[in-house]
């Protein structure tokens, strides 16, 4: 069974007004192009509650407020080299609240930011790279050598 989508408030109110005016369910269904079950749910909800508003959703409340959410995002935008663990420890120190790394990652993900660990580059070991068998210079020399052998130059 798929997730239910909410009808727009205007559509729901028009369903109720048409039903109260005495129109048949089939007529309302064809006119508004919505399923019969959706239409009957809207009418039943209006009869029970007296309003067309969406019901309050259940679920666990967020650990952090919108303002704290913004402070996490700002601290990350100021220094994008910070890891999630560092952002978490900074937040916990400033706000006297214990949140997890996962909360920080989720907060950044909702805005569209990626918090990936900044790794130290291994450019400091250039001498090791040049001598290794997998380096690009070695591969290039090997390629040139095979071309010369294949061309009959050697």
FIKOLBA-100676 format. One record per residue: x, y, z of N, C-alpha, C in turn. Coordinates in Angstrom, 3 decimals, padded with zeros to 6 digits, m for minus. Layout:
<recs>
{nx X | ny Y | nz Z | cax X | cay Y | caz Z | cx X | cy Y | cz Z}
...
</recs>
This chain:
<recs>
{nx 000.840 | ny m001.171 | nz 000.000 | cax 000.000 | cay 000.000 | caz 000.000 | cx 000.887 | cy 001.237 | cz 000.000}
{nx 000.601 | ny 002.171 | nz m000.862 | cax 001.445 | cay 003.346 | caz m000.978 | cx 001.069 | cy 004.389 | cz 000.067}
{nx 001.953 | ny 005.384 | nz 000.219 | cax 001.693 | cay 006.455 | caz 001.161 | cx 000.535 | cy 007.302 | cz 000.664}
{nx m000.245 | ny 007.820 | nz 001.600 | cax m001.362 | cay 008.675 | caz 001.236 | cx m000.858 | cy 010.092 | cz 001.042}
{nx m001.369 | ny 010.751 | nz 000.028 | cax m001.050 | cay 012.150 | caz m000.202 | cx m002.227 | cy 012.985 | cz 000.273}
{nx m001.953 | ny 014.140 | nz 000.808 | cax m003.015 | cay 015.022 | caz 001.250 | cx m003.582 | cy 015.786 | cz 000.073}
{nx m004.898 | ny 015.904 | nz 000.053 | cax m005.546 | cay 016.753 | caz m000.938 | cx m005.304 | cy 018.202 | cz m000.559}
{nx m005.323 | ny 019.066 | nz m001.536 | cax m005.227 | cay 020.482 | caz m001.232 | cx m006.460 | cy 020.899 | cz m000.445}
{nx m006.301 | ny 021.903 | nz 000.377 | cax m007.395 | cay 022.368 | caz 001.218 | cx m008.576 | cy 022.840 | cz 000.373}
{nx m008.273 | ny 023.492 | nz m000.750 | cax m009.338 | cay 023.993 | caz m001.633 | cx m010.130 | cy 022.837 | cz m002.238}
{nx m009.419 | ny 021.780 | nz m002.644 | cax m010.082 | cay 020.622 | caz m003.244 | cx m010.978 | cy 019.943 | cz m002.222}
{nx m010.467 | ny 019.806 | nz m001.006 | cax m011.253 | cay 019.175 | caz 000.047 | cx m012.511 | cy 019.972 | cz 000.370}
{nx m012.365 | ny 021.301 | nz 000.413 | cax m013.534 | cay 022.130 | caz 000.720 | cx m014.550 | cy 022.090 | cz m000.418}
{nx m014.070 | ny 022.009 | nz m001.663 | cax m015.014 | cay 021.917 | caz m002.784 | cx m015.740 | cy 020.574 | cz m002.779}
{nx m015.068 | ny 019.500 | nz m002.367 | cax m015.723 | cay 018.192 | caz m002.247 | cx m016.859 | cy 018.279 | cz m001.234}
{nx m016.583 | ny 018.900 | nz m000.094 | cax m017.585 | cay 018.994 | caz 000.966 | cx m018.760 | cy 019.865 | cz 000.533}
{nx m018.479 | ny 021.007 | nz m000.103 | cax m019.579 | cay 021.884 | caz m000.530 | cx m020.437 | cy 021.219 | cz m001.596}
{nx m019.808 | ny 020.519 | nz m002.544 | cax m020.587 | cay 019.822 | caz m003.572 | cx m021.429 | cy 018.705 | cz m002.961}
{nx m020.880 | ny 018.010 | nz m001.976 | cax m021.637 | cay 016.941 | caz m001.318 | cx m022.799 | cy 017.516 | cz m000.515}
{nx m022.570 | ny 018.649 | nz 000.136 | cax m023.642 | cay 019.294 | caz 000.903 | cx m024.727 | cy 019.864 | cz m000.008}
{nx m024.348 | ny 020.237 | nz m001.240 | cax m025.331 | cay 020.756 | caz m002.199 | cx m026.202 | cy 019.645 | cz m002.771}
{nx m025.836 | ny 018.398 | nz m002.530 | cax m026.664 | cay 017.282 | caz m002.961 | cx m026.196 | cy 016.601 | cz m004.232}
{nx m024.984 | ny 016.907 | nz m004.700 | cax m024.463 | cay 016.251 | caz m005.901 | cx m024.049 | cy 014.819 | cz m005.572}
{nx m024.157 | ny 013.958 | nz m006.566 | cax m023.802 | cay 012.556 | caz m006.354 | cx m022.285 | cy 012.397 | cz m006.272}
{nx m021.865 | ny 011.305 | nz m005.651 | cax m020.428 | cay 011.056 | caz m005.512 | cx m019.776 | cy 010.821 | cz m006.865}
{nx m020.507 | ny 010.182 | nz m007.766 | cax m019.970 | cay 009.934 | caz m009.101 | cx m019.743 | cy 011.251 | cz m009.857}
{nx m020.665 | ny 012.204 | nz m009.704 | cax m020.538 | cay 013.507 | caz m010.357 | cx m019.328 | cy 014.263 | cz m009.797}
{nx m019.182 | ny 014.253 | nz m008.477 | cax m018.055 | cay 014.946 | caz m007.835 | cx m016.738 | cy 014.303 | cz m008.253}
{nx m016.751 | ny 012.986 | nz m008.331 | cax m015.550 | cay 012.240 | caz m008.714 | cx m015.110 | cy 012.604 | cz m010.125}
{nx m016.036 | ny 012.679 | nz m011.065 | cax m015.701 | cay 013.027 | caz m012.449 | cx m015.304 | cy 014.489 | cz m012.573}
{nx m015.969 | ny 015.349 | nz m011.824 | cax m015.712 | cay 016.780 | caz m011.910 | cx m014.316 | cy 017.140 | cz m011.392}
{nx m013.944 | ny 016.581 | nz m010.250 | cax m012.661 | cay 016.937 | caz m009.625 | cx m011.532 | cy 015.976 | cz m009.969}
{nx m011.871 | ny 014.860 | nz m010.619 | cax m010.882 | cay 013.858 | caz m011.038 | cx m010.060 | cy 013.337 | cz m009.858}
{nx m010.775 | ny 012.907 | nz m008.829 | cax m010.130 | cay 012.295 | caz m007.670 | cx m010.805 | cy 010.957 | cz m007.395}
{nx m010.116 | ny 010.026 | nz m006.756 | cax m010.716 | cay 008.727 | caz m006.458 | cx m011.889 | cy 008.844 | cz m005.480}
{nx m012.792 | ny 007.895 | nz m005.571 | cax m013.988 | cay 007.898 | caz m004.738 | cx m013.626 | cy 007.729 | cz m003.266}
{nx m012.620 | ny 006.910 | nz m002.984 | cax m012.216 | cay 006.692 | caz m001.590 | cx m011.649 | cy 007.971 | cz m000.974}
{nx m010.903 | ny 008.730 | nz m001.751 | cax m010.340 | cay 009.990 | caz m001.265 | cx m011.454 | cy 010.978 | cz m000.962}
{nx m012.439 | ny 010.997 | nz m001.847 | cax m013.565 | cay 011.900 | caz m001.674 | cx m014.367 | cy 011.538 | cz m000.420}
{nx m014.627 | ny 010.255 | nz m000.229 | cax m015.400 | cay 009.844 | caz 000.946 | cx m014.623 | cy 010.089 | cz 002.237}
{nx m013.284 | ny 009.952 | nz 002.186 | cax m012.454 | cay 010.255 | caz 003.362 | cx m012.562 | cy 011.732 | cz 003.735}
{nx m012.556 | ny 012.609 | nz 002.724 | cax m012.656 | cay 014.046 | caz 002.975 | cx m014.008 | cy 014.399 | cz 003.584}
{nx m015.072 | ny 013.789 | nz 003.081 | cax m016.412 | cay 014.061 | caz 003.610 | cx m016.530 | cy 013.542 | cz 005.041}
{nx m016.027 | ny 012.336 | nz 005.287 | cax m016.087 | cay 011.740 | caz 006.619 | cx m015.284 | cy 012.571 | cz 007.622}
{nx m014.112 | ny 013.041 | nz 007.211 | cax m013.284 | cay 013.852 | caz 008.110 | cx m013.989 | cy 015.159 | cz 008.468}
{nx m014.652 | ny 015.762 | nz 007.469 | cax m015.360 | cay 017.015 | caz 007.734 | cx m016.522 | cy 016.790 | cz 008.695}
{nx m017.230 | ny 015.669 | nz 008.547 | cax m018.359 | cay 015.382 | caz 009.435 | cx m017.880 | cy 015.130 | cz 010.862}
{nx m016.731 | ny 014.486 | nz 011.015 | cax m016.206 | cay 014.175 | caz 012.357 | cx m015.612 | cy 015.396 | cz 013.045}
{nx m014.760 | ny 016.116 | nz 012.336 | cax m014.013 | cay 017.212 | caz 012.963 | cx m014.633 | cy 018.581 | cz 012.729}
{nx m015.385 | ny 018.739 | nz 011.655 | cax m015.980 | cay 020.031 | caz 011.342 | cx m015.026 | cy 020.968 | cz 010.628}
{nx m013.867 | ny 020.472 | nz 010.223 | cax m012.891 | cay 021.298 | caz 009.519 | cx m012.221 | cy 020.479 | cz 008.420}
{nx m011.587 | ny 021.186 | nz 007.487 | cax m010.896 | cay 020.523 | caz 006.382 | cx m009.381 | cy 020.517 | cz 006.550}
{nx m008.889 | ny 020.980 | nz 007.678 | cax m007.445 | cay 021.082 | caz 007.889 | cx m006.808 | cy 019.702 | cz 007.994}
{nx m005.506 | ny 019.649 | nz 007.662 | cax m004.750 | cay 018.404 | caz 007.812 | cx m004.592 | cy 018.071 | cz 009.286}
{nx m004.559 | ny 016.797 | nz 009.575 | cax m004.352 | cay 016.364 | caz 010.948 | cx m002.885 | cy 016.499 | cz 011.320}
{nx m002.651 | ny 016.633 | nz 012.624 | cax m001.279 | cay 016.722 | caz 013.105 | cx m000.609 | cy 015.365 | cz 012.928}
{nx 000.604 | ny 015.372 | nz 012.420 | cax 001.348 | cay 014.134 | caz 012.189 | cx 001.963 | cy 013.633 | cz 013.486}
{nx 002.064 | ny 012.329 | nz 013.573 | cax 002.724 | cay 011.751 | caz 014.731 | cx 004.206 | cy 011.634 | cz 014.419}
{nx 004.982 | ny 011.397 | nz 015.423 | cax 006.414 | cay 011.217 | caz 015.211 | cx 007.211 | cy 011.818 | cz 016.349}
{nx 008.448 | ny 011.431 | nz 016.385 | cax 009.320 | cay 011.900 | caz 017.442 | cx 009.671 | cy 013.368 | cz 017.207}
{nx 009.588 | ny 014.204 | nz 018.241 | cax 009.959 | cay 015.607 | caz 018.060 | cx 011.464 | cy 015.757 | cz 017.858}
{nx 011.843 | ny 016.798 | nz 017.165 | cax 013.246 | cay 017.031 | caz 016.859 | cx 014.020 | cy 017.398 | cz 018.121}
{nx 015.260 | ny 016.964 | nz 018.177 | cax 016.114 | cay 017.232 | caz 019.334 | cx 016.568 | cy 018.695 | cz 019.343}
{nx 016.699 | ny 019.268 | nz 018.146 | cax 017.185 | cay 020.642 | caz 018.039 | cx 016.110 | cy 021.527 | cz 017.418}
{nx 016.126 | ny 022.805 | nz 017.800 | cax 015.150 | cay 023.755 | caz 017.275 | cx 015.622 | cy 024.296 | cz 015.931}
{nx 014.785 | ny 025.100 | nz 015.302 | cax 015.132 | cay 025.689 | caz 014.005 | cx 016.342 | cy 026.617 | cz 014.136}
{nx 016.409 | ny 027.377 | nz 015.228 | cax 017.539 | cay 028.286 | caz 015.438 | cx 018.836 | cy 027.505 | cz 015.612}
{nx 018.775 | ny 026.408 | nz 016.355 | cax 019.963 | cay 025.576 | caz 016.543 | cx 020.349 | cy 024.890 | cz 015.241}
{nx 019.352 | ny 024.561 | nz 014.451 | cax 019.578 | cay 023.999 | caz 013.121 | cx 020.392 | cy 024.977 | cz 012.274}
{nx 019.991 | ny 026.237 | nz 012.316 | cax 020.692 | cay 027.271 | caz 011.547 | cx 022.119 | cy 027.464 | cz 012.044}
{nx 022.318 | ny 027.369 | nz 013.367 | cax 023.670 | cay 027.565 | caz 013.898 | cx 024.604 | cy 026.438 | cz 013.462}
{nx 024.084 | ny 025.218 | nz 013.350 | cax 024.894 | cay 024.099 | caz 012.852 | cx 025.291 | cy 024.354 | cz 011.407}
{nx 024.337 | ny 024.784 | nz 010.603 | cax 024.595 | cay 025.044 | caz 009.184 | cx 025.602 | cy 026.173 | cz 009.021}
{nx 025.440 | ny 027.246 | nz 009.806 | cax 026.373 | cay 028.372 | caz 009.716 | cx 027.781 | cy 027.977 | cz 010.142}
{nx 027.893 | ny 027.200 | nz 011.210 | cax 029.230 | cay 026.799 | caz 011.664 | cx 029.914 | cy 025.929 | cz 010.621}
{nx 029.132 | ny 025.108 | nz 009.922 | cax 029.728 | cay 024.286 | caz 008.863 | cx 030.093 | cy 025.135 | cz 007.653}
{nx 029.246 | ny 026.099 | nz 007.294 | cax 029.530 | cay 026.940 | caz 006.124 | cx 030.744 | cy 027.834 | cz 006.353}
{nx 030.976 | ny 028.227 | nz 007.603 | cax 032.145 | cay 029.055 | caz 007.903 | cx 033.442 | cy 028.296 | cz 007.684}
{nx 033.435 | ny 027.018 | nz 008.034 | cax 034.637 | cay 026.205 | caz 007.874 | cx 034.218 | cy 024.826 | cz 007.384}
{nx 034.285 | ny 024.628 | nz 006.084 | cax 033.823 | cay 023.372 | caz 005.497 | cx 034.802 | cy 022.226 | cz 005.705}
{nx 035.946 | ny 022.512 | nz 006.300 | cax 036.907 | cay 021.445 | caz 006.574 | cx 036.610 | cy 020.729 | cz 007.888}
{nx 035.638 | ny 021.242 | nz 008.637 | cax 035.277 | cay 020.602 | caz 009.896 | cx 034.573 | cy 019.280 | cz 009.626}
{nx 034.886 | ny 018.301 | nz 010.427 | cax 034.185 | cay 017.022 | caz 010.320 | cx 032.900 | cy 017.104 | cz 011.137}
{nx 032.042 | ny 016.113 | nz 010.966 | cax 030.784 | cay 016.084 | caz 011.714 | cx 031.053 | cy 015.985 | cz 013.211}
{nx 032.097 | ny 015.272 | nz 013.564 | cax 032.450 | cay 015.118 | caz 014.975 | cx 032.869 | cy 016.463 | cz 015.576}
{nx 033.633 | ny 017.256 | nz 014.823 | cax 034.065 | cay 018.563 | caz 015.315 | cx 032.890 | cy 019.529 | cz 015.421}
{nx 031.996 | ny 019.505 | nz 014.433 | cax 030.809 | cay 020.362 | caz 014.483 | cx 029.955 | cy 019.985 | cz 015.692}
{nx 029.841 | ny 018.689 | nz 015.946 | cax 029.061 | cay 018.205 | caz 017.090 | cx 029.661 | cy 018.677 | cz 018.406}
{nx 030.966 | ny 018.533 | nz 018.547 | cax 031.605 | cay 018.944 | caz 019.805 | cx 031.510 | cy 020.454 | cz 020.006}
{nx 031.646 | ny 021.237 | nz 018.926 | cax 031.486 | cay 022.692 | caz 019.031 | cx 030.069 | cy 023.050 | cz 019.466}
{nx 029.086 | ny 022.400 | nz 018.859 | cax 027.685 | cay 022.667 | caz 019.190 | cx 027.392 | cy 022.300 | cz 020.639}
{nx 027.871 | ny 021.138 | nz 021.070 | cax 027.625 | cay 020.691 | caz 022.442 | cx 028.253 | cy 021.637 | cz 023.458}
{nx 029.415 | ny 022.193 | nz 023.127 | cax 030.085 | cay 023.112 | caz 024.046 | cx 029.338 | cy 024.442 | cz 024.142}
{nx 028.864 | ny 024.941 | nz 023.010 | cax 028.208 | cay 026.250 | caz 022.988 | cx 026.791 | cy 026.182 | cz 023.561}
{nx 026.037 | ny 025.175 | nz 023.185 | cax 024.616 | cay 025.120 | caz 023.537 | cx 024.308 | cy 024.288 | cz 024.779}
{nx 025.297 | ny 023.690 | nz 025.386 | cax 025.091 | cay 022.833 | caz 026.568 | cx 024.014 | cy 021.781 | cz 026.316}
{nx 024.098 | ny 021.174 | nz 025.164 | cax 023.133 | cay 020.159 | caz 024.761 | cx 023.906 | cy 019.026 | cz 024.128}
{nx 023.476 | ny 017.805 | nz 024.360 | cax 024.181 | cay 016.657 | caz 023.792 | cx 023.447 | cy 016.172 | cz 022.546}
{nx 024.071 | ny 016.391 | nz 021.390 | cax 023.527 | cay 015.850 | caz 020.147 | cx 024.574 | cy 014.930 | cz 019.534}
{nx 024.140 | ny 014.077 | nz 018.647 | cax 025.063 | cay 013.112 | caz 018.046 | cx 025.559 | cy 013.608 | cz 016.694}
{nx 026.574 | ny 012.927 | nz 016.191 | cax 027.086 | cay 013.229 | caz 014.849 | cx 026.005 | cy 013.009 | cz 013.811}
{nx 025.209 | ny 011.988 | nz 014.028 | cax 024.146 | cay 011.650 | caz 013.082 | cx 023.144 | cy 012.796 | cz 012.961}
{nx 022.862 | ny 013.479 | nz 014.063 | cax 021.957 | cay 014.627 | caz 014.037 | cx 022.544 | cy 015.739 | cz 013.185}
{nx 023.838 | ny 015.973 | nz 013.325 | cax 024.509 | cay 017.005 | caz 012.529 | cx 024.470 | cy 016.632 | cz 011.055}
{nx 024.769 | ny 015.383 | nz 010.735 | cax 024.750 | cay 014.942 | caz 009.337 | cx 023.358 | cy 015.079 | cz 008.737}
{nx 022.343 | ny 014.703 | nz 009.502 | cax 020.968 | cay 014.798 | caz 009.026 | cx 020.582 | cy 016.255 | cz 008.795}
{nx 020.999 | ny 017.127 | nz 009.700 | cax 020.712 | cay 018.556 | caz 009.588 | cx 021.335 | cy 019.129 | cz 008.322}
{nx 022.582 | ny 018.769 | nz 008.054 | cax 023.269 | cay 019.267 | caz 006.863 | cx 022.681 | cy 018.661 | cz 005.592}
{nx 022.238 | ny 017.434 | nz 005.673 | cax 021.683 | cay 016.756 | caz 004.500 | cx 020.360 | cy 017.379 | cz 004.073}
{nx 019.538 | ny 017.813 | nz 005.032 | cax 018.252 | cay 018.415 | caz 004.686 | cx 018.429 | cy 019.712 | cz 003.914}
{nx 019.540 | ny 020.406 | nz 004.143 | cax 019.810 | cay 021.656 | caz 003.440 | cx 020.497 | cy 021.406 | cz 002.102}
{nx 021.036 | ny 020.206 | nz 001.929 | cax 021.710 | cay 019.874 | caz 000.680 | cx 023.217 | cy 019.915 | cz 000.774}
{nx 023.735 | ny 019.995 | nz 001.989 | cax 025.187 | cay 020.009 | caz 002.182 | cx 025.659 | cy 018.612 | cz 002.522}
{nx 026.883 | ny 018.309 | nz 002.115 | cax 027.479 | cay 017.022 | caz 002.452 | cx 028.597 | cy 017.266 | cz 003.437}
{nx 028.568 | ny 016.549 | nz 004.532 | cax 029.632 | cay 016.664 | caz 005.513 | cx 030.513 | cy 015.443 | cz 005.393}
{nx 031.558 | ny 015.575 | nz 004.616 | cax 032.490 | cay 014.463 | caz 004.482 | cx 033.752 | cy 014.820 | cz 005.235}
{nx 034.365 | ny 013.833 | nz 005.786 | cax 035.586 | cay 014.060 | caz 006.549 | cx 036.653 | cy 014.626 | cz 005.636}
{nx 037.312 | ny 015.681 | nz 006.087 | cax 038.398 | cay 016.229 | caz 005.300 | cx 039.639 | cy 015.414 | cz 005.610}
{nx 040.146 | ny 014.752 | nz 004.616 | cax 041.309 | cay 013.899 | caz 004.808 | cx 042.562 | cy 014.679 | cz 004.454}
{nx 043.629 | ny 014.416 | nz 005.171 | cax 044.885 | cay 015.058 | caz 004.833 | cx 045.418 | cy 014.408 | cz 003.572}
{nx 045.844 | ny 015.226 | nz 002.654 | cax 046.315 | cay 014.669 | caz 001.390 | cx 047.696 | cy 014.067 | cz 001.575}
{nx 048.003 | ny 013.117 | nz 000.749 | cax 049.292 | cay 012.446 | caz 000.847 | cx 050.305 | cy 013.080 | cz m000.103}
{nx 050.126 | ny 014.375 | nz m000.378 | cax 051.061 | cay 015.058 | caz m001.264 | cx 052.414 | cy 015.262 | cz m000.590}
{nx 052.451 | ny 015.137 | nz 000.729 | cax 053.718 | cay 015.310 | caz 001.429 | cx 054.673 | cy 014.156 | cz 001.126}
{nx 054.146 | ny 013.050 | nz 000.670 | cax 054.966 | cay 011.882 | caz 000.373 | cx 055.219 | cy 011.765 | cz m001.128}
{nx 055.582 | ny 012.865 | nz m001.779 | cax 055.798 | cay 012.842 | caz m003.230 | cx 056.947 | cy 011.922 | cz m003.615}
{nx 057.974 | ny 011.872 | nz m002.774 | cax 059.114 | cay 011.016 | caz m003.108 | cx 058.701 | cy 009.552 | cz m003.107}
{nx 057.809 | ny 009.180 | nz m002.198 | cax 057.327 | cay 007.801 | caz m002.165 | cx 056.472 | cy 007.493 | cz m003.386}
{nx 055.686 | ny 008.475 | nz m003.830 | cax 054.815 | cay 008.253 | caz m004.984 | cx 055.617 | cy 008.007 | cz m006.252}
{nx 056.689 | ny 008.766 | nz m006.435 | cax 057.463 | cay 008.642 | caz m007.667 | cx 058.172 | cy 007.300 | cz m007.760}
{nx 058.567 | ny 006.766 | nz m006.635 | cax 059.291 | cay 005.501 | caz m006.673 | cx 058.362 | cy 004.298 | cz m006.704}
{nx 057.087 | ny 004.510 | nz m006.388 | cax 056.182 | cay 003.355 | caz m006.357 | cx 055.906 | cy 002.869 | cz m007.772}
{nx 055.560 | ny 001.596 | nz m007.885 | cax 055.311 | cay 000.992 | caz m009.193 | cx 054.009 | cy 001.483 | cz m009.805}
{nx 053.097 | ny 001.999 | nz m009.006 | cax 051.800 | cay 002.419 | caz m009.526 | cx 051.749 | cy 003.884 | cz m009.904}
{nx 052.874 | ny 004.597 | nz m009.865 | cax 052.829 | cay 006.022 | caz m010.161 | cx 052.578 | cy 006.265 | cz m011.639}
{nx 052.061 | ny 007.431 | nz m011.938 | cax 051.719 | cay 007.771 | caz m013.324 | cx 052.952 | cy 007.893 | cz m014.210}
{nx 054.054 | ny 008.377 | nz m013.653 | cax 055.259 | cay 008.520 | caz m014.477 | cx 055.774 | cy 007.155 | cz m014.905}
{nx 055.717 | ny 006.185 | nz m014.004 | cax 056.158 | cay 004.841 | caz m014.353 | cx 055.260 | cy 004.249 | cz m015.430}
{nx 053.953 | ny 004.448 | nz m015.295 | cax 053.003 | cay 003.924 | caz m016.281 | cx 053.233 | cy 004.565 | cz m017.646}
{nx 053.533 | ny 005.857 | nz m017.652 | cax 053.772 | cay 006.559 | caz m018.909 | cx 055.033 | cy 006.036 | cz m019.594}
{nx 056.095 | ny 005.820 | nz m018.826 | cax 057.333 | cay 005.281 | caz m019.391 | cx 057.123 | cy 003.878 | cz m019.943}
{nx 056.386 | ny 003.058 | nz m019.208 | cax 056.109 | cay 001.706 | caz m019.660 | cx 055.293 | cy 001.726 | cz m020.956}
{nx 054.342 | ny 002.654 | nz m021.060 | cax 053.516 | cay 002.783 | caz m022.262 | cx 054.380 | cy 003.180 | cz m023.469}
{nx 055.262 | ny 004.164 | nz m023.251 | cax 056.132 | cay 004.608 | caz m024.349 | cx 057.055 | cy 003.484 | cz m024.806}
{nx 057.574 | ny 002.706 | nz m023.856 | cax 058.464 | cay 001.599 | caz m024.175 | cx 057.745 | cy 000.542 | cz m025.008}
{nx 056.513 | ny 000.211 | nz m024.633 | cax 055.763 | cay m000.794 | caz m025.409 | cx 055.433 | cy m000.278 | cz m026.795}
{nx 055.198 | ny 001.020 | nz m026.945 | cax 054.939 | cay 001.606 | caz m028.268 | cx 056.175 | cy 001.492 | cz m029.153}
{nx 057.341 | ny 001.757 | nz m028.560 | cax 058.584 | cay 001.671 | caz m029.331 | cx 058.865 | cy 000.237 | cz m029.761}
{nx 058.630 | ny m000.713 | nz m028.860 | cax 058.857 | cay m002.125 | caz m029.192 | cx 057.901 | cy m002.564 | cz m030.287}
{nx 056.649 | ny m002.146 | nz m030.182 | cax 055.648 | cay m002.535 | caz m031.178 | cx 055.940 | cy m001.887 | cz m032.527}
{nx 056.511 | ny m000.691 | nz m032.509 | cax 056.819 | cay 000.005 | caz m033.755 | cx 058.127 | cy m000.448 | cz m034.379}
{nx 058.873 | ny m001.284 | nz m033.698 | cax 060.128 | cay m001.804 | caz m034.214 | cx 061.287 | cy m000.844 | cz m034.083}
{nx 061.191 | ny 000.134 | nz m033.209 | cax 062.270 | cay 001.099 | caz m033.040 | cx 063.377 | cy 000.563 | cz m032.146}
{nx 063.077 | ny m000.396 | nz m031.322 | cax 064.106 | cay m000.934 | caz m030.423 | cx 064.523 | cy m002.303 | cz m030.874}
</recs>
